[in-house]
Amino acid sequence: MLVIVRQLGFIVARLWLLAITGLLIGQHARGQVASGAKQEEPAAVLARAMDVMGFSSATQSVIHYRAVAAVKQNYQSDRTYPPFFSTMQIKDGWLNPQNAVERVSSQSVFPGVGPFPAQILLTDATRAFAFANDKLNPLPRSAMQSRYLNPWSVITDWAAAGDARLGGRESYRD
């Protein structure tokens, strides 16, 4: 999976992994319902998702990924139609599956302008901090948006919370 994340775009890779995880969980849960077996507990479904995603092989490891994403800057344009300015965001991220702390270093590159200084974001399941001048500065929860797109951190957070519950069943495509 790590090779796939490095080769695909930042958002596309994360959404792809989340879709595959959901598909695998859905197939597993659907198989149990179809066979008349007892419904699986949410904690067991999350444990299975962690197993499918390779958490068991990363027990003493830190998950590292690199990604590049284009960020539209349409609010900076003097026109209401494309093409808009875009900036590239180069990300280097690490997630420790044992404590669910994620560190992401982001550097913005704007066409024709040199790279801006890297920004370091540290998050756990409930908090976000910017690391600057050797200090951790608290950030609002809205700064955790990229964490919510990382399937490894989402599954880790849900499993650690212990209060996950089944919200319903849906078919994914067929």
Secondary structure, 3 states (H helix, E strand, C coil): CHHHHHHCCHHHHHHHHHHHHHHHHHHHHHHHHHCCCCCCCHHHHHHHHHHHCCHHHHCCCCEEEEEEEEEECHHHCCCCCCCCCEEEEEEEEEEECCCCEEEEEEEEECCCCCCCCCEEEEECCCCEEEEECCEEEEECHHHHCCHHHCHHHHHHHHHHHCCCCCCCCCCCCC
